[in-house]
Amino acid sequence: MTTSRPPRAQTGPARFATEDGLEDYALRYVPRSFRRWSAGAVGATALGSIAFLADFSIGAGIGLAHGALNAIVGILLASVLIFIIGYPIARHAARFNLDLDLITRGAGFGYAGSVITNAVFASFTIIFFALEGAIMAQGLSVGIGIPLPIGYLIATIVVIPIVIYGMRALERVQRWTTPLWLGLALLPVGILVLADPGAVSTFLEFPGSDGGPSGGSLLDPASVVLSASVCFALIPQLAEQIDYLRLMPPRTAATKRGWRTSFVLAGPGWVIFSGVKQLIGVFLAVYLVSVVDPTLGSLATEPIRQFLGVYETIMPRWVAVVLALLLVILAQIKINVTNAYSGSLALTNVTTRLFRRYPGRAAFVVVNVGVALLLMQFNVFTLLTTVLGFSAHFSLAWLVTVAVDLTVNRRLLRLSPATPEFRRGMLYSWNPVGMVSFLLATALSMAVYFGALGQAVAPYSVLVAIGVAVVATPLMAILTRGRFALRRSDDGIDTPRYDRDGTASAERLRCHVTGYLFERPDMLRSAERAPDGGVQYISSLALALDRSGRYVLPADPPRRRSRA
């Protein structure tokens, strides 16, 4: 996008949003002119954001509760299903350069319907910012004696300057800190296993506080699914990965292999790394309570204590404290800049859609971290597994619905748009396919969670969310015959948005509201003619912020609606 000066008369929120260089395209398609990073650079940056230590706490929590064997199988079950669910969504984001909100709009929810799922995602980023901030505060408290309330404040303030400057700053932070983080996190664990092989057998035999069948030596299906349900709550992390993947360069014949590798590892593959960290968390917690200090109890779920306990077995305490504290601070900054960044994008989208006003993404960085700070002060970390197990139902209902729409409704039933659609005027405000599926899956799974079918069935509530979304999404598409998928079959512009390979057109058209040039995938024909009667074009951004509705093209008559 060029920045040739618009006519002086064109002012307002659309122009403000266009000119604000810190926004990283929070409300729209990412143009080719902005995507200057290589696929490898984007992938490495995205992977840097999964350095969060909550994985270790999650693994530790479910391992101590349900036993090591049940926790291991639960982690593997959740990881496999998250990969399957995430693959089509992440591929859509990387190929068409859209964030998850834009994808959700055209994948069954409608232009306004995705506001609900944006709120779900924003809640996720706030909760995980609070959890990671609490972990850093624990590190500062254990390592150098800083009181927890002050530690919470430090953990919040330290990320704000980085997040304000968007992808450019994030890419540098993730690139330079990832190798150090990996060394601090993985090397001591490997040394411990080599030095004490018996720790592995002790780990596998750990029964957990609920005992399990035969003292924890056998699998218990309910315990496995309960373990998996906490891990499933991590699935919105996919949206944070997509906030990076949308910056992927066009895939060409020369870059196809590297492009695919970066996409798989940084997209759905994030859960592989996450699952490994959860398994390490189980191992470390069991080692602490079985070998190091049986009186630790729930404190063994705190990453600072996990790594400090391991470091102290192989080095002097003062060195162990320095390295453990460095690991915690690095990890917290790496993930919380992403939580605050992605959360600000989500909140910006919600507010803009609801109120047609644009306060700027930077304002929502402050909102995001401010609410997270309050949660830290209320000690949300102690409710880790409960909060995550509950929120998993909403996230699964949403993302399974989107994944099924992109695969079954789009490719098999051909009742969803063949090319991505996210622009106002092209979509209905509400699409019952996604909305009904999401609400039905959420309601039924929560009913099971709270015991509507008895306590014996309650542990399987997350599987109900998945199953209902899988069935309801194509069923609703068939019942509605896809008639709510698109409001219009074309955007009034003769040139194509994408070529045969799905590569976006780099053609630029001028938006008559802002005066700026935007790339073709972001543009529509305006319903308002030029003074001389000629055709005018409008960007999706200007259309999203317009409160008059005078630029929106009329809907197609029912007989003309067809699959785009």
Buried (B, 14 or more C-beta within 10 A) or exposed (E): BEEEEBEEEBEBBBBBBBEBEBBBBBBBBBBBEBBEBBBBBBBBBBBBBBBBBBBBBBBBBBBBBBBBBBBBBBBBBBBBBBBBBBBBBBBBBBBBBBBBBBBBBBBBBBBBBBBBBBBBBBBBBBBBBBBBBBBBBBBBBBBEEBEBEEBBBBBBEBBBEBBBBBBEBBBEBBEEBBEEBEEBBEEBBEBBBEEEEEBEEBBBBBBBEBEBBEEBEEBBEBBBBBBBBBBBBBBBBBBBBBBBBBBBBBBEEEBEEBBBBBBBBBBBBBBBBBBBBBBBBBBBBBBBBBBBEEEBEBBBBBBBBBBBBBBBBEBEEEEBBBBBBBBBBBBBBBBBBBBBBBBBBBBBBBBBBEEBEBBBBBBBBBBBBEBBBEBBBEEBBEBBBEBBBBBBBBBBBBBBBBBBBBBBBBEEBEBBBEBBBBBBBBBBBBBBBBBBBBBBBBBBBBBBBEEEBEEEBBBBBBBBBBBBBBBBBBBBBEEBEBBBBBBBBBBBBEEEBBEEEBBBBEBBBBBBBBBBBBBBBBBBBBBEEEEEEEEBBBBBBBBBBBEEEEBBBEBBEEEEBEBB
